[in-house]
Amino acid sequence: MRKRLLMVMLVAILGFIVYRGNTTVGVTYYDISFARLPESFDSYTIVQLSDLHDAKFGDNHGKVVNQVWEIAPHAIFITGDFIDANRYDLAQSLLLVKELQHVAPIYYVTGNHEIATNDTERIKAALKDYQVQVLSDEAKIIRSTEGETIAIGGIEDPLSSPLQDEEAVRQAIARTFQHVPDDTFKILLSHRPEQFNQYVANRIDITFSGHAHGGQFRVPGIGGLISPGQGWFPDLTSGVHEKVDSRLVVSRGIGNSMIPIRLFNQPEIVVVTMKTE
């Protein structure tokens, strides 16, 4: 009898963990310092939303929207897979940007799912209707009131290119920052974390990525179990990674795609506050 009761309790606890980990959205905060960040951009705060996959969290995405409004960032980054190619519902996903368009400037790049729909032009046009800055291998210069500048660039997902992923990313980064002075602090939006070496080689100060879904199932003390582009027990599924002078922020994302359930892997809103050393 005790064994049965214990088994029921364990199943109930696991069920609660799974339910909470798939119906709520947490917020993860990072403070990251840079020697090259202009002083007037000290405490510049970014909210990153990634891999929505047409998910819905409350009426008009209220579980996400309300938290972003409270954070009051300087910018919002959407780093791909805003929709899901398998259950494409653009109208539902657009509700999110409709509710967030007056919080802060929104910057967006495609993920592999947008490319897979063969409907990217309509997706981009719809986002632009809500004043979203769609970055297609291009960069925007942000100027502070003190006259200092940073560059926010974004590249198309490599699925849009006939080239191998690494070469597609390399060429896309070159196009994105071709008119940006070398000494400018560079932020990159790119869906794929597994291309970290290319971001380092191109001297990107900080890159924001998603795609890995946190490894889908996270093993306590080990990390993510599996990720597209990285395989089993991937290295780049969550958090902040550093190599040479380049940083990579990987969001665990908000929604799911082919695998509908997360385990020990709560959907997240990422908040990065950049600091000047």
Helices and strands as residue ranges (DSSP letters): H 2-23, E 26-34, G 39-41, E 44-49, G 59-61, H 62-71, E 75-79, H 90-100, E 106-109, H 112-117, H 120-128, E 133-134, E 138-143, E 149-154, G 158-160, H 165-176, E 185-189, G 193-195, H 196-201, E 206-209, G 213-215, E 218-219, E 223-224, E 226-227, E 231-232, E 239-243, E 246-250, E 268-276
